[in-house]
C-alpha cells in the first residue's frame, strides 16, 4: 500500500533520464536528502549531526553496497566490444552518468552547507563578534589563489560607521535629504563587511584573475558564516565604486569595492519557510559538457 502511495508523490528533484528513473526506488535519494537537510537545519545543528546521520543510515548503506556489488558482477560479464560501444555512445551524447554517485550531500557537512545556503535579505540584530570573524577569515584564506597573492581584504562596519556609509551613498547618488532624515539601507544589519579586491602587480597573474580570487573569498565567507549558523546577504550596486564611497573605504587607485556582506542571526520565520520549501537544486546537465 505504501509503495503505491509513494509512487504517486510529486518529486522535488530535477527531472531524471528515463533509464535512471527505472532504477530508482519509489522514494528517491533526492527526496530523502531534502527531508534530512530540512530536519537538521530546523534543529539548528551543523557538523555533529552528520556522524549520527551516518550511523543511522549504516544499514541502508550495507544494502546499497550489496546491490552495487551484484550489479558490478553482472556488468563484468559484458564483452569488450559492448563496453567499447557504450563508451563511444556516452562520449557522443555528453557526460556519462551511468554509474551512481557516491557523493552524499547530507552526510558531508561541507556539501550540506553549500546545498542549503540561502541569501537572507533581512537578518536579526545578533552578530558574530570580531574574534569569530578573525577565525572565519583565517579559514577562508585557503581560497584558490594563483601565486598566493592574497588580493583581497575586508573592512568591518558597525554602529555609527553605517551612518557614514549611508551619507557616502547619498553623496554618490546626488541625494539631498531633509534635516533628520538618513539613508537607512546600511542599517538593515548591525554588521557589514566590505569586500575589497586589492590586486598586486604580477606578470603571471592578470588583474581579472585576482578579482576572481577576491570573489572566491567572498563566497567562502558566505558559506563559512552559514555553516556557523549566521545569515548573510551580499549586496553591491552601481554606487559601490563612486568617488564618495571609495573615499570612505580608503581605496587605492587599483582597488575595487566588490560590495558588502550584511550579517546577522537567521530569523525564525526563515527557518519555517525552509521547512516547507520545495525549491529544487538546478539540473547539473545545464552546466556540463565535454570537448
Secondary structure, DSSP 8 states (H G I E B T S, - for coil): -HHHHHHTS---S----HHHHHHS-SS-HHHHHHHHHHHHHHTT--SHHHHHHHHHTHHHHHHHHHHHHHHHHHHTTS-HHHHHHHHHHHHHHSS---S-----TTT-HHHHHHHH----SS-BS----HHHHHHHHHHHTTS--GGG---EEEEEEETTHHHHHHHHHHHHHT----TT----GGGGSSEEEEEEE-----TTS-HHHHHHHHHHHHHHHHHHHHHTTEEEEEE--TTTTSHHHHHHTT--TT-EEEEEEEEEE--HHHHHHHHT-------GGGG----
